[in-house]
Amino acid sequence: MRLISSGRHHATFAFGELRVTSLRDGYIDMPPTRLRGEDGRPLAELPAAVPLAGDNLRLSVNAFFVTDGTRSVLIDTGASDAWHDPTMGLIYDALDEAGIDRAQVTDVAITHRHEDHVSGLVMPGGAEAFTELERVWIGAGDASVFTGRLAPIRDRVVPVTENVAINDWTTAIPAPGHTPGHTVYDVRSGTGHLLVWGDTVHVPTLQFDRPNVSWELDGDQHRARAARAALLDRLTRPHHFVAGAHLDSPGIARVTPSGEGYALEYLAPPIG
């Protein structure tokens, strides 16, 4: 995995025969009380290693575009104007900056139903963002999100119920817990695997070191912990990398065991 270009809102990596572009949709600020211990209660104390923006946790919001030069898939789409927050909805600028024509996007893979991951299918004003869109892959348990502004896309939804190939080099893998349909995507090249996840980790400065810490909005905290444990273990295999929606932008890294938890090594410096 090698960084080949970057800008204010994107970073593109060579990954074997593939190109992976991290797209920065922006950031959201959340209170530290969202973090939960194994008893389900807010953490009594936040470690000093966890930075705050004012009194809040600052979460990057990333999406990822992967192409082999002929076919492509966009994994997550950001928030568009669903959050009514000027710090979000930058994915269209990121695509332009990276030189990616939105007409290239025929397949979108959604990690889960929450607004900061799926809303970018529709631009502010209501027009579809991807005019050549043919398929939207999403966990079956989250497919009910396609109502209201997203209803016109419903006929292109492909519900994921088990491991399924999206194309020759991307497989959807159900990882429920955060939501019933939470799904990760295994992108394979001749040089390794890239696991693209949504809300497996919200606070990377804490949850790699202490993976049993969960998030208030995890619908099933026990299952979310189990999914995180399984994915982190998988990421310690040789030639495996992670791309995370809420890892610090651009959000692509290696994971190694460290003490009772894991260490995260980013492959590029932060953007934004």
RAURMO-V547507 format. One record per pair of residues at least 4 apart in sequence whose ideal C-beta (glycine too) atoms are under 7 Angstrom apart, sorted by sequence separation. I is the first residue (numbers start at 1). J is the second residue. D is the distance in Angstrom with one decimal. If there is no record, write none. Layout:
i:I j:J d:D
i:I j:J d:D
This chain:
i:6 j:10 d:6.6
i:30 j:34 d:5.1
i:36 j:40 d:5.7
i:37 j:41 d:5.8
i:46 j:50 d:5.2
i:52 j:56 d:6.3
i:67 j:71 d:6.9
i:79 j:83 d:4.8
i:90 j:94 d:5.8
i:91 j:95 d:6.3
i:92 j:96 d:6.6
i:93 j:97 d:6.1
i:94 j:98 d:6.2
i:100 j:104 d:6.3
i:115 j:119 d:4.8
i:122 j:126 d:6.3
i:123 j:127 d:5.1
i:138 j:142 d:5.4
i:146 j:150 d:4.6
i:147 j:151 d:5.3
i:153 j:157 d:6.8
i:160 j:164 d:5.8
i:166 j:170 d:4.3
i:176 j:180 d:5.4
i:178 j:182 d:4.5
i:203 j:207 d:5.4
i:204 j:208 d:5.9
i:206 j:210 d:5.9
i:207 j:211 d:5.8
i:214 j:218 d:5.1
i:220 j:224 d:6.2
i:221 j:225 d:6.3
i:222 j:226 d:6.5
i:223 j:227 d:6.2
i:224 j:228 d:6.3
i:225 j:229 d:6.3
i:226 j:230 d:6.5
i:227 j:231 d:6.3
i:228 j:232 d:6.1
i:229 j:233 d:6.4
i:230 j:234 d:6.4
i:231 j:235 d:6.3
i:247 j:251 d:3.7
i:258 j:262 d:5.6
i:6 j:11 d:4.1
i:14 j:19 d:6.4
i:15 j:20 d:4.9
i:36 j:41 d:6.6
i:52 j:57 d:6.6
i:53 j:58 d:4.1
i:67 j:72 d:3.8
i:83 j:88 d:4.8
i:95 j:100 d:4.5
i:112 j:117 d:5.9
i:113 j:118 d:6.0
i:128 j:133 d:6.7
i:138 j:143 d:5.5
i:145 j:150 d:6.4
i:146 j:151 d:6.1
i:166 j:171 d:6.9
i:176 j:181 d:6.7
i:177 j:182 d:6.1
i:188 j:193 d:5.5
i:202 j:207 d:6.8
i:235 j:240 d:5.0
i:257 j:262 d:6.0
i:258 j:263 d:3.8
i:36 j:42 d:6.4
i:37 j:43 d:5.7
i:66 j:72 d:6.5
i:111 j:117 d:5.6
i:122 j:128 d:6.1
i:123 j:129 d:4.9
i:165 j:171 d:5.3
i:166 j:172 d:5.9
i:176 j:182 d:5.3
i:201 j:207 d:4.7
i:207 j:213 d:5.4
i:218 j:224 d:3.9
i:234 j:240 d:6.7
i:247 j:253 d:6.4
i:256 j:262 d:6.6
i:5 j:12 d:4.6
i:12 j:19 d:6.0
i:13 j:20 d:4.8
i:35 j:42 d:6.6
i:65 j:72 d:6.4
i:66 j:73 d:5.4
i:95 j:102 d:6.1
i:110 j:117 d:6.0
i:121 j:128 d:6.9
i:122 j:129 d:6.3
i:146 j:153 d:5.9
i:164 j:171 d:6.9
i:175 j:182 d:5.3
i:186 j:193 d:5.8
i:187 j:194 d:4.3
i:201 j:208 d:6.9
i:206 j:213 d:5.9
i:214 j:221 d:4.4
i:235 j:242 d:5.5
i:244 j:251 d:4.9
i:255 j:262 d:5.3
i:256 j:263 d:5.1
i:3 j:11 d:6.3
i:4 j:12 d:5.5
i:35 j:43 d:4.9
i:81 j:89 d:5.6
i:110 j:118 d:5.2
i:121 j:129 d:5.9
i:146 j:154 d:4.2
i:163 j:171 d:5.9
i:164 j:172 d:5.1
i:175 j:183 d:6.2
i:243 j:251 d:5.9
i:4 j:13 d:6.5
i:12 j:21 d:4.5
i:33 j:42 d:4.5
i:65 j:74 d:5.1
i:79 j:88 d:4.2
i:80 j:89 d:5.2
i:120 j:129 d:6.1
i:163 j:172 d:6.8
i:174 j:183 d:5.6
i:175 j:184 d:4.9
i:186 j:195 d:5.8
i:187 j:196 d:6.3
i:243 j:252 d:4.9
i:255 j:264 d:6.1
i:3 j:13 d:5.6
i:4 j:14 d:5.2
i:78 j:88 d:6.9
i:79 j:89 d:5.3
i:163 j:173 d:5.4
i:173 j:183 d:6.6
i:214 j:224 d:5.7
i:2 j:13 d:6.2
i:10 j:21 d:5.7
i:11 j:22 d:4.8
i:63 j:74 d:6.5
i:64 j:75 d:4.5
i:78 j:89 d:6.3
i:146 j:157 d:5.7
i:172 j:183 d:5.4
i:173 j:184 d:5.1
i:184 j:195 d:5.7
i:185 j:196 d:4.4
i:214 j:225 d:5.8
i:241 j:252 d:6.3
i:242 j:253 d:5.6
i:253 j:264 d:5.1
i:254 j:265 d:4.6
i:1 j:13 d:5.3
i:2 j:14 d:4.7
i:10 j:22 d:6.4
i:63 j:75 d:6.4
i:64 j:76 d:7.0
i:160 j:172 d:4.6
i:162 j:174 d:6.7
i:184 j:196 d:6.4
i:241 j:253 d:6.8
i:253 j:265 d:5.7
i:10 j:23 d:5.6
i:63 j:76 d:4.1
i:78 j:91 d:3.8
i:108 j:121 d:6.6
i:172 j:185 d:5.8
i:173 j:186 d:5.8
i:184 j:197 d:4.5
i:202 j:215 d:5.0
i:212 j:225 d:6.0
i:241 j:254 d:5.9
i:242 j:255 d:5.8
i:253 j:266 d:4.7
i:1 j:15 d:5.3
i:9 j:23 d:6.9
i:10 j:24 d:6.6
i:32 j:46 d:5.2
i:63 j:77 d:5.9
i:77 j:91 d:6.3
i:143 j:157 d:5.6
i:160 j:174 d:6.3
i:253 j:267 d:6.0
i:9 j:24 d:4.4
i:63 j:78 d:5.4
i:170 j:185 d:5.7
i:171 j:186 d:4.6
i:252 j:267 d:5.1
i:143 j:159 d:4.8
i:170 j:186 d:7.0
i:182 j:198 d:6.4
i:252 j:268 d:6.8
i:61 j:78 d:6.1
i:136 j:153 d:6.0
i:170 j:187 d:5.2
i:182 j:199 d:6.8
i:211 j:228 d:5.5
i:61 j:79 d:6.7
i:169 j:187 d:6.2
i:211 j:229 d:6.2
i:248 j:266 d:6.8
i:250 j:268 d:5.4
i:138 j:157 d:6.3
i:140 j:159 d:3.7
i:169 j:188 d:5.0
i:236 j:255 d:6.1
i:136 j:156 d:5.4
i:140 j:160 d:6.1
i:169 j:189 d:6.6
i:235 j:255 d:4.0
i:236 j:256 d:6.3
i:135 j:156 d:5.6
i:136 j:157 d:5.1
i:137 j:158 d:5.0
i:138 j:159 d:6.7
i:139 j:160 d:5.1
i:140 j:161 d:4.8
i:178 j:199 d:4.4
i:211 j:232 d:5.9
i:236 j:257 d:5.6
i:249 j:270 d:6.2
i:250 j:271 d:5.7
i:108 j:130 d:6.8
i:134 j:156 d:6.3
i:136 j:158 d:6.7
i:138 j:160 d:6.5
i:248 j:270 d:5.2
i:249 j:271 d:5.0
i:126 j:149 d:6.4
i:133 j:156 d:6.2
i:135 j:158 d:5.2
i:137 j:160 d:5.8
i:160 j:183 d:5.5
i:232 j:255 d:6.3
i:249 j:272 d:5.1
i:29 j:53 d:5.7
i:31 j:56 d:5.8
i:32 j:57 d:5.7
i:105 j:130 d:4.3
i:108 j:133 d:6.5
i:30 j:56 d:6.0
i:106 j:132 d:5.4
i:110 j:136 d:6.4
i:29 j:56 d:3.9
i:30 j:57 d:5.0
i:61 j:88 d:6.4
i:102 j:129 d:6.3
i:105 j:132 d:6.7
i:106 j:133 d:6.4
i:107 j:134 d:6.6
i:110 j:137 d:6.7
i:112 j:139 d:6.7
i:118 j:145 d:5.9
i:122 j:149 d:5.0
i:200 j:227 d:6.6
i:201 j:228 d:6.8
i:29 j:57 d:6.9
i:63 j:91 d:5.6
i:88 j:116 d:6.8
i:102 j:130 d:5.3
i:103 j:131 d:5.9
i:105 j:133 d:6.4
i:106 j:134 d:4.5
i:107 j:135 d:5.0
i:108 j:136 d:4.9
i:109 j:137 d:4.4
i:110 j:138 d:4.2
i:122 j:150 d:6.4
i:200 j:228 d:5.2
i:29 j:58 d:5.5
i:30 j:59 d:6.0
i:91 j:120 d:5.1
i:102 j:131 d:7.0
i:103 j:132 d:5.0
i:113 j:142 d:3.7
i:121 j:150 d:6.3
i:137 j:166 d:5.8
i:107 j:137 d:7.0
i:112 j:142 d:5.4
i:232 j:262 d:5.4
i:27 j:58 d:5.5
i:28 j:59 d:5.2
i:74 j:105 d:4.9
i:77 j:108 d:6.3
i:92 j:123 d:6.9
i:200 j:231 d:5.8
i:27 j:59 d:6.2
i:72 j:104 d:5.4
i:83 j:115 d:6.4
i:113 j:145 d:3.9
i:121 j:153 d:5.8
i:27 j:60 d:5.4
i:28 j:61 d:6.2
i:72 j:105 d:6.5
i:82 j:115 d:4.2
i:83 j:116 d:6.7
i:27 j:61 d:6.1
i:73 j:107 d:4.6
i:74 j:108 d:4.9
i:75 j:109 d:4.7
i:76 j:110 d:6.3
i:197 j:231 d:6.6
i:26 j:61 d:5.5
i:65 j:100 d:5.8
i:76 j:111 d:5.6
i:137 j:172 d:5.7
i:139 j:174 d:5.9
i:141 j:176 d:6.4
i:25 j:61 d:4.3
i:73 j:109 d:5.5
i:75 j:111 d:6.9
i:79 j:115 d:5.7
i:195 j:231 d:6.4
i:25 j:62 d:6.6
i:79 j:116 d:4.4
i:82 j:119 d:3.8
i:92 j:129 d:6.9
i:139 j:176 d:7.0
i:142 j:179 d:5.4
i:24 j:62 d:6.1
i:25 j:63 d:6.0
i:78 j:116 d:6.6
i:141 j:179 d:6.7
i:142 j:180 d:6.4
i:143 j:181 d:6.7
i:23 j:62 d:6.6
i:80 j:119 d:4.4
i:141 j:180 d:2.9
i:142 j:181 d:3.0
i:180 j:219 d:6.7
i:195 j:234 d:6.9
i:22 j:62 d:5.5
i:23 j:63 d:4.6
i:77 j:117 d:6.9
i:79 j:119 d:5.0
i:80 j:120 d:4.7
i:141 j:181 d:3.4
i:178 j:218 d:5.0
i:179 j:219 d:5.5
i:195 j:235 d:6.3
i:23 j:64 d:6.8
i:76 j:117 d:4.6
i:77 j:118 d:6.3
i:79 j:120 d:6.4
i:139 j:180 d:7.0
i:140 j:181 d:5.9
i:177 j:218 d:6.2
i:178 j:219 d:6.4
i:22 j:64 d:5.8
i:23 j:65 d:6.1
i:77 j:119 d:6.9
i:78 j:120 d:3.9
i:80 j:122 d:6.0
i:139 j:181 d:2.4
i:21 j:64 d:6.9
i:77 j:120 d:3.1
i:80 j:123 d:6.1
i:81 j:124 d:4.1
i:138 j:181 d:6.2
i:139 j:182 d:6.1
i:177 j:220 d:5.2
i:201 j:244 d:5.9
i:204 j:247 d:5.1
i:20 j:64 d:6.3
i:21 j:65 d:4.4
i:77 j:121 d:5.2
i:80 j:124 d:6.0
i:139 j:183 d:4.3
i:200 j:244 d:6.9
i:202 j:246 d:5.1
i:204 j:248 d:6.3
i:138 j:183 d:6.9
i:195 j:240 d:6.8
i:197 j:242 d:6.9
i:201 j:246 d:6.5
i:20 j:66 d:5.2
i:177 j:223 d:3.5
i:178 j:224 d:5.0
i:193 j:239 d:6.6
i:199 j:245 d:6.7
i:201 j:247 d:6.8
i:176 j:223 d:5.8
i:177 j:224 d:3.2
i:184 j:231 d:6.6
i:192 j:239 d:3.3
i:193 j:240 d:4.9
i:194 j:241 d:4.8
i:195 j:242 d:5.3
i:196 j:243 d:4.4
i:197 j:244 d:5.6
i:198 j:245 d:4.7
i:199 j:246 d:6.6
i:18 j:66 d:5.9
i:19 j:67 d:5.4
i:191 j:239 d:6.5
i:192 j:240 d:6.2
i:197 j:245 d:6.8
i:18 j:67 d:6.8
i:177 j:226 d:6.7
i:192 j:241 d:6.5
i:194 j:243 d:5.7
i:18 j:68 d:5.5
i:177 j:227 d:4.5
i:211 j:261 d:5.7
i:17 j:68 d:6.0
i:176 j:227 d:6.9
i:210 j:261 d:5.9
i:211 j:262 d:6.8
i:175 j:227 d:4.3
i:209 j:261 d:4.4
i:25 j:78 d:3.1
i:208 j:261 d:5.8
i:25 j:79 d:6.1
i:208 j:262 d:4.5
i:28 j:83 d:6.9
i:61 j:116 d:5.2
i:208 j:263 d:6.6
i:175 j:231 d:6.6
i:208 j:264 d:4.9
i:109 j:166 d:6.1
i:28 j:87 d:6.9
i:107 j:166 d:6.2
i:27 j:87 d:5.3
i:28 j:88 d:6.5
i:204 j:264 d:5.7
i:26 j:87 d:4.6
i:26 j:88 d:4.1
i:25 j:88 d:6.0
i:26 j:89 d:6.5
i:109 j:172 d:6.5
i:25 j:89 d:6.6
i:26 j:90 d:4.8
i:25 j:90 d:5.3
i:24 j:90 d:6.1
i:25 j:91 d:4.6
i:112 j:178 d:6.2
i:113 j:179 d:5.7
i:112 j:179 d:4.4
i:23 j:91 d:5.3
i:113 j:181 d:6.5
i:112 j:181 d:6.1
i:24 j:94 d:5.4
i:112 j:182 d:4.5
i:23 j:94 d:3.9
i:111 j:182 d:6.5
i:112 j:183 d:6.9
i:23 j:95 d:6.3
i:111 j:183 d:5.8
i:111 j:184 d:6.9
i:23 j:98 d:6.9
i:109 j:185 d:5.3
i:21 j:98 d:5.0
i:21 j:100 d:6.6
i:9 j:90 d:5.7
i:117 j:198 d:5.6
i:9 j:93 d:5.5
i:10 j:94 d:4.9
i:9 j:94 d:3.7
i:12 j:98 d:6.2
i:111 j:197 d:6.4
i:112 j:198 d:5.0
i:10 j:97 d:5.2
i:111 j:198 d:2.7
i:112 j:199 d:6.3
i:9 j:97 d:5.1
i:10 j:98 d:4.0
i:28 j:116 d:6.6
i:8 j:97 d:6.8
i:7 j:97 d:4.8
i:73 j:166 d:6.0
i:73 j:167 d:6.6
i:25 j:120 d:7.0
i:71 j:167 d:5.5
i:73 j:170 d:5.6
i:68 j:169 d:6.7
i:66 j:170 d:6.9
i:75 j:185 d:5.5
i:66 j:187 d:5.5
i:75 j:196 d:4.8
i:76 j:198 d:6.5
i:117 j:245 d:6.5
i:64 j:196 d:5.4
i:111 j:245 d:6.4
i:59 j:202 d:6.0
i:57 j:203 d:5.8
i:18 j:169 d:6.6
i:50 j:203 d:6.4
i:51 j:205 d:6.6
i:50 j:205 d:4.8
i:49 j:205 d:5.5
i:50 j:206 d:5.1
i:47 j:206 d:6.3
i:35 j:203 d:6.6
i:18 j:187 d:7.0
i:76 j:245 d:5.8
i:43 j:213 d:6.9
i:18 j:189 d:4.7
i:17 j:189 d:5.7
i:16 j:189 d:3.0
i:17 j:190 d:5.8
i:15 j:189 d:4.8
i:16 j:190 d:4.0
i:20 j:194 d:6.4
i:38 j:212 d:5.4
i:16 j:191 d:3.9
i:15 j:191 d:6.5
i:37 j:213 d:6.6
i:36 j:213 d:6.9
i:35 j:213 d:5.7
i:36 j:214 d:4.6
i:15 j:194 d:6.3
i:36 j:215 d:6.6
i:64 j:243 d:5.1
i:35 j:215 d:6.7
i:36 j:216 d:5.7
i:34 j:215 d:5.7
i:40 j:221 d:6.4
i:34 j:216 d:4.4
i:34 j:217 d:6.8
i:62 j:245 d:5.3
i:61 j:245 d:6.5
i:36 j:221 d:6.4
i:61 j:246 d:6.8
i:60 j:246 d:5.9
i:59 j:246 d:4.7
i:60 j:247 d:6.6
i:62 j:249 d:5.5
i:60 j:248 d:5.3
i:62 j:250 d:6.7
i:60 j:249 d:4.4
i:62 j:251 d:4.4
i:60 j:251 d:6.3
i:22 j:243 d:6.8
i:24 j:249 d:4.6
i:22 j:249 d:6.6
i:22 j:250 d:3.5
i:22 j:251 d:5.7
i:22 j:252 d:6.0
i:11 j:250 d:3.8
i:13 j:252 d:6.4
i:1 j:241 d:5.6
i:24 j:271 d:6.0
i:24 j:272 d:5.2
i:1 j:252 d:6.9
i:13 j:267 d:6.9
i:11 j:268 d:5.2
i:11 j:271 d:6.1
i:6 j:268 d:6.5
i:8 j:271 d:6.5
i:9 j:272 d:7.0
i:3 j:267 d:6.6
i:8 j:272 d:6.7
i:3 j:268 d:4.8
i:6 j:271 d:6.3
i:1 j:267 d:5.6
